[in-house]
Amino acid sequence: MTFESMTRRRPIAGATAVTLGDRRVRLLDRARIYNCGITPYDVTHLGHAATFVWVDTLSRVLRVLGVEPIVCRNVTDIDDVLDDAAREAGVRYDHFAAFGQFRFEGDMTALNVRTPDYEPRAHRYVDAVIRLAAALAEGGSAYVREGGVFFRGSHVVRRWGLEEREALRLAREFGGRPDDPAKDDPFDVAVWQPAEPGHPAWDSPWGPGRPGWHAECVAMYTSTFGVGVDIHAGGADLRFPHHAYHAAMAEALTGVAPYARAWMHVGAVTVDGAKMAKSTGNLVLLEDLLATHPAPVVRLAIIDRPWAQSWDYSPGVLDVAAARLEDLHQAAGSRVGVTDEDDVERLRQLLSADLDVPAALDFAIERGGGAARLLTAALGLS
């Protein structure tokens, strides 16, 4: 029995349902997934990879359930951090970004992460951001001030349930400039920001400038999908301010709420309890892991756990994953030519219940045969 025939659904009444966190999403034949992509200014580390492997796993699971995922994964190649890194390297920001994107795509291919259906790059959507800024200002959810266009954001903090002190800390950490005197409120954010030395600039009705971070994603998603998405995915650290403002701007633009039917905030990867980040010097580089371990082992180490759970990396995690993968492969080699439809249906149930990969692995290893072979292919571990 082929993988395609094993994943073909029996005729059913009603929509396919997938649980993600506290949301149950009913789907017909397609699912629109927006995946916050990289800012290509550095090499890929395990924390980056975890998000993209989980989104790829979600996509593969949806296919098993008879739903075709349509994935849009953006590239933020207009960003202050990128500009700083390019300037330090002595190259143009766009050349620096293109090289970083090339390396990232190689890492994703090595991890068996499928190429997304759409991969918009921010620098190609500057005109769309200008139109977005004009529309938000015309509708009263943004205002023009000193060559910039600012989105009114005080309600965003309340909606996402954050205390003001924590929201201010996060705004500063992610370059939101809450102390900018041009703003009416510290939680207003730039849709279009005035030109500054050391950064690229484009002409606009308000003078030269560049897009704001959140606005870039809104412009790219809207140009790709139109109104709303089924699932918005990204790292848990992007929940606020990035995802929060993305949703608020999208809803202000379209008048349709909620912007996303479900959110997939993938848990952070830590080392000795500290978030993996360049600033802390604790990066575990993907290229180093792939030089010493097979890609399916690295992939399984990422997904053999609840997707929303933060977890601490140590080399022992890879040893556990290697043993689990060996058990799965041995189970897949048993009962050759036998596929129990009840086993296949049980796997579908487990995977549709919040992407319960650990439970699906336990079941497939125990049952062996077609269940193990299906799961190996469905999780991209072959």
C-alpha positions as CSV (number, residue, x, y, z in Angstrom):
1,M,0.0,0.0,0.0
2,T,1.4,3.4,-1.0
3,F,1.7,6.4,1.2
4,E,-0.9,8.2,-0.9
5,S,-3.4,5.4,-0.5
6,M,-2.7,5.1,3.2
7,T,-3.4,8.8,3.8
8,R,-6.6,8.9,1.7
9,R,-9.6,9.6,3.9
10,R,-12.7,7.5,3.9
11,P,-15.8,9.4,2.9
12,I,-17.1,11.3,6.0
13,A,-19.8,13.7,6.9
14,G,-18.6,17.0,8.1
15,A,-15.3,18.9,8.0
16,T,-11.9,17.7,9.1
17,A,-11.0,19.0,12.6
18,V,-7.6,19.8,14.0
19,T,-6.9,20.9,17.6
20,L,-4.2,23.5,18.2
21,G,-3.8,24.5,21.8
22,D,-7.3,25.6,22.9
23,R,-8.6,26.0,19.4
24,R,-10.5,23.5,17.3
25,V,-10.2,24.3,13.6
26,R,-12.6,22.8,11.2
27,L,-11.3,22.5,7.6
28,L,-12.6,21.4,4.3
29,D,-10.0,20.8,1.6
30,R,-7.4,23.5,2.2
31,A,-5.7,25.3,5.1
32,R,-4.0,28.7,4.7
33,I,-1.0,28.8,7.0
34,Y,1.1,32.0,7.4
35,N,4.5,31.2,8.9
36,C,6.6,34.1,10.2
37,G,9.9,33.5,8.5
38,I,13.5,34.6,9.2
39,T,15.3,37.8,9.2
40,P,18.3,36.6,7.2
41,Y,21.2,38.2,9.1
42,D,22.8,35.2,10.7
43,V,23.2,31.4,10.5
44,T,20.3,29.1,11.4
45,H,20.3,27.8,15.0
46,L,18.2,25.1,16.6
47,G,15.7,27.6,18.0
48,H,15.0,28.9,14.5
49,A,14.8,25.4,13.1
50,A,12.3,24.2,15.7
51,T,9.6,26.6,14.4
52,F,10.0,25.7,10.8
53,V,10.2,22.0,11.4
54,W,7.0,22.2,13.5
55,V,5.2,24.1,10.7
56,D,6.4,21.5,8.2
57,T,5.1,18.8,10.5
58,L,1.7,20.5,10.7
59,S,1.6,20.6,6.9
60,R,2.4,16.9,6.6
61,V,-0.2,16.0,9.2
62,L,-2.8,18.0,7.4
63,R,-2.1,16.0,4.2
64,V,-2.6,12.8,6.2
65,L,-5.9,14.1,7.3
66,G,-6.9,14.9,3.7
67,V,-6.4,18.7,3.8
68,E,-4.0,20.5,1.5
69,P,-1.9,23.1,3.3
70,I,-1.1,26.3,1.5
71,V,1.9,27.7,3.3
72,C,3.2,31.3,3.1
73,R,6.6,31.8,4.8
74,N,7.9,35.3,4.5
75,V,11.4,36.7,4.5
76,T,12.0,39.9,6.5
77,D,14.8,41.4,4.4
78,I,14.0,44.9,5.5
79,D,14.9,45.2,9.2
80,D,17.1,47.3,11.4
81,V,19.0,44.3,12.8
82,L,19.8,43.2,9.3
83,D,20.9,46.7,8.3
84,D,23.3,46.7,11.3
85,A,24.7,43.3,10.5
86,A,25.3,44.2,6.9
87,R,27.0,47.5,7.8
88,E,29.3,45.6,10.1
89,A,30.1,43.2,7.4
90,G,30.7,46.0,4.9
91,V,28.2,44.9,2.3
92,R,24.8,46.1,1.0
93,Y,21.8,45.0,3.1
94,D,20.1,43.3,0.2
95,H,23.2,41.3,-0.8
96,F,23.7,40.3,2.8
97,A,20.1,39.2,3.1
98,A,20.3,37.2,-0.1
99,F,23.3,35.2,1.1
100,G,21.7,34.6,4.5
101,Q,18.5,33.4,2.8
102,F,20.6,31.0,0.6
103,R,22.2,29.4,3.6
104,F,18.8,29.1,5.4
105,E,17.2,27.4,2.5
106,G,20.1,24.9,2.4
107,D,19.5,24.2,6.1
108,M,15.8,23.6,5.6
109,T,16.4,21.3,2.7
110,A,18.8,19.3,4.9
111,L,16.1,18.9,7.5
112,N,13.6,17.8,4.9
113,V,11.4,20.9,5.4
114,R,9.4,21.3,2.2
115,T,9.6,24.6,0.3
116,P,6.6,26.8,1.1
117,D,4.0,27.5,-1.6
118,Y,4.7,31.2,-1.2
119,E,7.9,32.9,0.0
120,P,7.4,36.7,-0.2
121,R,10.3,38.9,0.5
122,A,9.7,42.2,2.3
123,H,11.7,44.4,-0.1
124,R,9.2,43.5,-2.9
125,Y,6.2,44.7,-0.9
126,V,7.2,48.2,-0.1
127,D,4.5,49.6,-2.3
128,A,2.0,47.4,-0.5
129,V,3.1,48.7,2.8
130,I,2.6,52.3,1.6
131,R,-1.0,51.4,0.5
132,L,-1.6,49.7,3.9
133,A,-0.4,52.8,5.7
134,A,-2.6,55.1,3.6
135,A,-5.6,52.8,4.2
136,L,-5.1,52.6,8.0
137,A,-4.7,56.4,8.2
138,E,-7.8,57.0,6.1
139,G,-9.8,54.7,8.3
140,G,-8.6,56.4,11.5
141,S,-6.6,53.5,13.0
142,A,-3.3,55.3,12.1
143,Y,-2.1,58.9,11.9
144,V,0.6,60.8,10.0
145,R,3.2,62.5,12.0
146,E,6.7,63.9,11.0
147,G,7.1,61.8,7.9
148,G,5.8,58.6,9.5
149,V,2.5,56.8,9.8
150,F,1.8,55.3,13.2
151,F,-0.8,52.6,14.1
152,R,-2.9,53.3,17.3
153,G,-1.9,50.4,19.5
154,S,-3.0,51.0,23.1
155,H,-5.9,48.5,22.7
156,V,-3.5,45.8,21.5
157,V,-1.8,45.5,24.9
158,R,-5.2,45.1,26.7
159,R,-6.4,42.6,24.2
160,W,-3.4,40.3,24.6
161,G,-3.7,40.5,28.4
162,L,-0.3,42.0,29.2
163,E,0.7,44.3,32.1
164,E,1.9,47.6,30.9
165,R,5.4,47.2,32.4
166,E,5.9,43.9,30.6
167,A,4.5,45.2,27.3
168,L,6.9,48.2,27.5
169,R,9.9,45.9,28.1
170,L,9.0,43.7,25.1
171,A,8.3,46.8,22.9
172,R,11.8,48.1,23.7
173,E,13.4,44.6,23.2
174,F,11.9,44.3,19.8
175,G,12.7,47.8,18.5
176,G,9.2,49.3,19.1
177,R,10.6,52.6,20.3
178,P,7.9,53.4,22.9
179,D,9.7,56.6,23.8
180,D,9.5,58.1,20.3
181,P,8.2,61.7,20.9
182,A,6.4,61.6,17.5
183,K,3.9,59.1,18.9
184,D,0.6,59.8,20.6
185,D,1.0,56.7,22.8
186,P,4.0,54.6,23.7
187,F,2.2,51.5,22.3
188,D,1.6,53.1,18.9
189,V,3.9,51.5,16.2
190,A,5.2,52.5,12.9
191,V,3.5,51.4,9.8
192,W,5.8,53.6,7.8
193,Q,8.9,55.1,9.5
194,P,10.9,58.2,8.3
195,A,14.2,57.7,6.7
196,E,17.3,57.5,8.9
197,P,21.0,57.4,8.2
198,G,22.4,53.9,7.7
199,H,19.1,52.4,6.6
200,P,17.6,51.9,3.1
201,A,14.8,54.3,2.1
202,W,12.0,54.5,-0.4
203,D,9.8,57.4,-1.6
204,S,6.3,57.7,-0.1
205,P,3.5,60.3,0.1
206,W,5.0,61.3,3.5
207,G,8.6,61.5,2.4
208,P,11.4,59.0,2.2
209,G,11.3,56.1,4.7
210,R,10.9,52.4,5.1
211,P,8.2,49.9,6.3
212,G,7.6,49.0,9.9
213,W,8.2,45.4,10.9
214,H,4.6,44.4,11.7
215,A,3.3,46.2,8.6
216,E,5.6,44.2,6.3
217,C,4.0,40.9,7.4
218,V,0.5,42.3,7.0
219,A,1.3,43.5,3.5
220,M,2.8,40.2,2.5
221,Y,0.0,38.0,4.0
222,T,-2.7,40.2,2.6
223,S,-1.2,40.1,-0.9
224,T,-0.9,36.3,-0.7
225,F,-4.1,35.2,1.0
226,G,-6.5,38.1,1.1
227,V,-8.6,38.2,4.2
228,G,-7.5,36.2,7.2
229,V,-5.7,32.9,7.7
230,D,-6.6,29.5,9.2
231,I,-3.4,29.2,11.2
232,H,-0.6,31.7,11.9
233,A,2.6,30.1,13.1
234,G,5.8,31.4,14.6
235,G,8.0,31.3,17.6
236,A,6.4,31.9,21.0
237,D,8.7,34.9,21.5
238,L,6.9,36.7,18.6
239,R,3.5,36.5,20.3
240,F,4.0,40.2,21.5
241,P,4.5,42.6,20.0
242,H,4.8,41.1,16.5
243,H,1.9,38.8,16.2
244,A,-0.3,41.0,18.3
245,Y,0.2,44.0,16.1
246,H,0.0,42.0,12.9
247,A,-3.4,40.8,13.9
248,A,-4.6,44.2,15.0
249,M,-3.5,45.9,11.8
250,A,-5.0,43.1,9.6
251,E,-8.3,43.4,11.3
252,A,-8.3,47.2,11.1
253,L,-7.5,47.0,7.4
254,T,-10.1,44.3,6.4
255,G,-12.8,44.7,9.1
256,V,-12.7,40.9,9.6
257,A,-12.0,39.4,13.0
258,P,-10.4,37.3,14.2
259,Y,-7.6,37.6,11.7
260,A,-6.3,34.0,12.5
261,R,-8.6,31.1,13.4
262,A,-5.8,29.6,15.4
263,W,-2.2,30.5,16.5
264,M,0.7,28.1,16.6
265,H,3.3,29.7,19.0
266,V,6.1,27.2,19.0
267,G,7.9,26.8,22.3
268,A,11.4,28.3,22.7
269,V,14.6,26.2,22.8
270,T,16.8,27.0,25.8
271,V,20.3,26.0,26.9
272,D,20.8,25.6,30.7
273,G,17.5,27.5,31.1
274,A,18.5,30.5,29.0
275,K,16.8,31.3,25.7
276,M,18.9,30.5,22.7
277,A,20.0,33.7,21.2
278,K,23.1,35.4,19.6
279,S,23.2,38.0,22.4
280,T,23.6,35.3,25.1
281,G,26.3,33.4,23.1
282,N,24.6,30.1,23.6
283,L,23.6,29.3,20.0
284,V,23.4,25.6,18.9
285,L,24.0,25.9,15.2
286,L,22.1,23.7,12.9
287,E,25.0,23.1,10.6
288,D,27.0,21.7,13.6
289,L,24.3,19.3,14.5
290,L,23.8,18.1,11.0
291,A,27.6,17.5,10.7
292,T,27.5,14.9,13.5
293,H,23.9,13.5,13.4
294,P,21.6,12.3,10.6
295,A,18.9,14.9,9.7
296,P,16.0,12.6,10.8
297,V,17.5,12.4,14.3
298,V,17.7,16.2,14.6
299,R,14.2,16.5,13.3
300,L,12.8,13.9,15.7
301,A,14.6,15.6,18.6
302,I,12.6,18.7,17.8
303,I,9.1,17.2,17.4
304,D,9.0,14.4,19.9
305,R,7.4,16.7,22.5
306,P,4.4,19.1,22.7
307,W,4.9,21.8,20.1
308,A,4.0,24.7,22.4
309,Q,6.4,23.5,25.2
310,S,9.7,25.3,25.7
311,W,12.5,22.8,26.2
312,D,16.1,22.7,27.2
313,Y,18.7,21.4,24.7
314,S,21.5,19.1,25.7
315,P,23.4,16.5,23.6
316,G,21.5,13.7,25.4
317,V,18.3,14.9,23.6
318,L,19.8,13.7,20.3
319,D,20.8,10.3,21.8
320,V,17.1,9.8,22.9
321,A,15.9,10.8,19.4
322,A,18.3,8.4,17.7
323,A,17.0,5.5,19.9
324,R,13.4,6.4,19.2
325,L,14.0,6.6,15.5
326,E,15.7,3.2,15.5
327,D,12.7,1.7,17.3
328,L,10.4,3.3,14.7
329,H,12.4,2.0,11.8
330,Q,12.5,-1.5,13.2
331,A,8.7,-1.4,13.8
332,A,8.2,-0.2,10.2
333,G,10.1,-3.3,9.0
334,S,7.7,-5.6,10.7
335,R,4.4,-6.9,9.3
336,V,5.5,-6.0,5.7
337,G,2.6,-5.8,3.3
338,V,0.1,-5.5,6.2
339,T,-1.7,-2.3,6.9
340,D,-4.5,-2.2,9.5
341,E,-6.9,0.6,8.6
342,D,-7.9,0.9,12.3
343,D,-4.3,1.6,13.1
344,V,-4.0,4.2,10.4
345,E,-7.2,5.9,11.7
346,R,-5.9,5.9,15.2
347,L,-2.8,7.6,14.1
348,R,-4.9,10.3,12.4
349,Q,-6.8,10.8,15.6
350,L,-3.6,11.2,17.7
351,L,-2.0,13.6,15.2
352,S,-5.1,15.7,14.8
353,A,-5.3,16.2,18.6
354,D,-2.8,19.0,19.0
355,L,-0.1,17.3,16.9
356,D,0.5,14.7,19.6
357,V,3.7,13.3,18.0
358,P,4.9,11.5,21.2
359,A,1.7,9.5,21.5
360,A,1.7,8.8,17.8
361,L,5.2,7.5,18.0
362,D,4.5,5.3,21.0
363,F,1.5,3.8,19.2
364,A,3.3,3.3,15.9
365,I,6.3,1.6,17.6
366,E,4.0,-0.7,19.5
367,R,1.8,-1.6,16.5
368,G,4.5,-1.7,13.8
369,G,3.7,-2.4,10.2
370,G,1.7,0.1,8.2
371,A,1.2,2.4,11.1
372,A,5.0,2.8,11.6
373,R,5.6,3.2,7.9
374,L,2.9,5.8,7.6
375,L,4.2,7.8,10.6
376,T,7.8,7.7,9.3
377,A,6.7,9.2,6.0
378,A,4.1,11.6,7.6
379,L,6.7,13.1,10.0
380,G,9.4,13.5,7.3
381,L,11.7,10.9,9.0
382,S,12.4,8.7,6.0
